[in-house]
Amino acid sequence: MNGMLEAVPEPVSSPGPKRGPRPLFEDLYRGSRDDLYSYVAGLLRDRVAAEDVTALAFERAFRKWEKFDPRRGSARGWLFGIARNAALDELRKRRREVPAIEPGGLDAPGSVAGTFGCGAPAAGEGSSVEERVVALEQRAELFDALGTLAPADREMVALKFFAGLTNTEIAEATGYSSTNVGTRLGRAMTRLRKALASGEEVAR
């Protein structure tokens, strides 16, 4: 793959009547918009492009909404699969590899920074200047550590901690098995912790 992520086919409906709960597209949009943008911005490292790709993903999902089949997986997994393909199309146009997660999104709720306790304290929380400086340094270290991960591992981290997807939903979005997703996440988090602890680049 030369370090690039592989696109997976966008889900299509299987023949026969649909069964099971089918959420309203508006509910899916409201519940996934921010998470989807955070994930795409993490892959593209470009906020303007991320806005365009997010809008494109929802446009594609809306056009294909009648093809969504709840028997084949969750609506969020289906949607993120579409967004993933849209983001990869953008990356191919740029002819460059997937970058590390952008620093601007590291202190969002549920982000990797929050997981490692590296988020910068917000104003008004009683933090001292020294504490805020230390927190910012930790964020920089986290950014460097994320940069040591292979693109596919960075995507796993983005889907889990930026988008807040379950392992099953990540599997639906990427085409990996749930077991493989768990293995990849474990490997990525181990490497991330090791890089943060040592401050040295981790071999891919």
N, C-alpha and C positions, 0 to 999 in steps of 0.2 A: 504493500500500500504506500510505500515511501513516506510513511509518517502521516499520510492524509487519512481522514475518516472516510469510510465507505457509506454511500447513500443506500437506503433500503427503499423498496417500492412503497409508494403511498398506499395505504390500505384501501381495498375495494370491497364491495359487498359480495357476499356469496349468494347464489340463487336461492329462492324460497322466501317465505314470509319472515320478517324480522320479529324477534322475541326479546323480552326483557325490557327494563326501563331505558328510555331514550331521552336524555336531558334536552332542554331547549337550547338552541345555539346561543341565545342571548345569555343564558346562565353560564354556559361554557366560556363565553367571551369574558364576562365579568369576573369569573373565578380564576381565569388563567392568564389574563392580559399581562399583568405585572410580572408574573413568574416567567412567562414566555419571553418577554422583552429582556429580562435579566439573563436568561439562558443565552439568547441570541447575541446580546451585547458581550457576554463572556467569551463567546466564540470569535466574534468579529473584531472586538476591541475597537469599536467605532460606533458611537452612540447614534449618529445620524443614519448610518447604514443599518443599524439594528432596528431603528424605527421603521425604515422602509421594508426590511425583511419581515418584521413582525406583522406589519399591515398586509404584506403579500401573503404570509402564511394564513392569516385569518380570511383573506379573500379566497384563497384556494380551498380552505376548509368549508367556507360558506357555500361555494359552488359544488363541493362534493358531499355536502351534508346529508343528502338523501342516500348516499352510498354507505354512510357509517352504519355498521352493524354491531350492536352491543354484545353479540355472541362471540365476536372476535377479539374483544378487549375493551378497555375503558376509553371514554371520549378524550380524556387528557393524554393518554398514551398515543392515541390516534392523531390528535392535534400536534403533539410534539414531534411525531414522526414526519408530519408535513413541514413543520417549521425547520426541522433538521435538514431536510432536503433543500429547502429554500436557502438556508444559511450556507450549505455546501455549494450550491450553485453560485452564490456570491463569492465564496472563497476561490472557486475555480476561475471565475472571471478575473480575479486579482492575481491568480497564478502564484500563490504563496501558501505556506503552511499555516495551520491554525495557530494563532498566538496564545500566550498565557492569558488567564482571566484578567480583565482590566481592573486596575486599582480602584476606580470609582465605584465599583459594585461590591467591594469587599466588606463594607460595614453595613450592608443591608440586613434586615431581619432574616435569620435563618441561614446567613451566608457562612462561608468557610471561616471567616474571621471570628464570627460569633462562636463557632464550634471550638476554636482553639483559644478563645478569650483574647483575641488580638484586636478587637474593634477599638477605635479611638473613642474616648468618653465624649458624650455630647455636652454642649455648653449648658451650664446650669446644674450639672450633676455634682458640683462641689469638688471636681478634680483639680489638682494643682497643675501649674504649668509643667513641672517636671514629669508628672504622671502622663500628661498629654503628649509630651515629647517622646517618652518611652513607648507609649501606645502607637504613635506614628512610626517609630523605628520598627516596632514589631510588625506593623502592616507592610512596611517595605521588605522586611525579611520574608514575610509570608508570600509576597508577590514574587520575590526571587525564587523561593522554594517551589511555587507553582510552575515557574518557568522551567524547572528541571524535569517535569513530567512529560511523558510522551503525549501527543495530541489526543489520542483516544482516552488516556487516563484523565487528562484535564477535562475532557467532555463528561466523563463519569462524575467527577467532582462537581461540575457545573450543574448537571441534571439533578444531582442529589441535594446539593446545598444551596444552589441558586434557585432552581425551579421547585425544589421540594417534592420531587416525584418519589414514589415508592420503587422498590427494586422491580416489581412487576411492571409498573408503568415505564420504567427505563427500558426494560426488555422489549416492551411493545414499541417504544419509540426508536430503538436502535437495531432491533432484529436479533440481539443476543438472547441467550437463554437466561432465565432468572438466576440460575446457579452461576453462570458466567459473569453476570452483572455483579453478584456478590463477591466473586473472586477478584474481579477487576477493581471494584471499590476498595476492597481490603488491601490490595496491592498498592493502589494509588495513595491511600491514607497512610500506609506504612512508610512509603517513600517520602510523603510530605512531612510526616513527623520526624523522620530521620534527617531530612534536609534542614528542617527548622532547628533541630537539636545540634547539628554539626556545623551548620552555616556553610557547608560545602556542597558542590554540585553533585547530584545523584546520577549515577549511570542509568541510561534509559534501558 
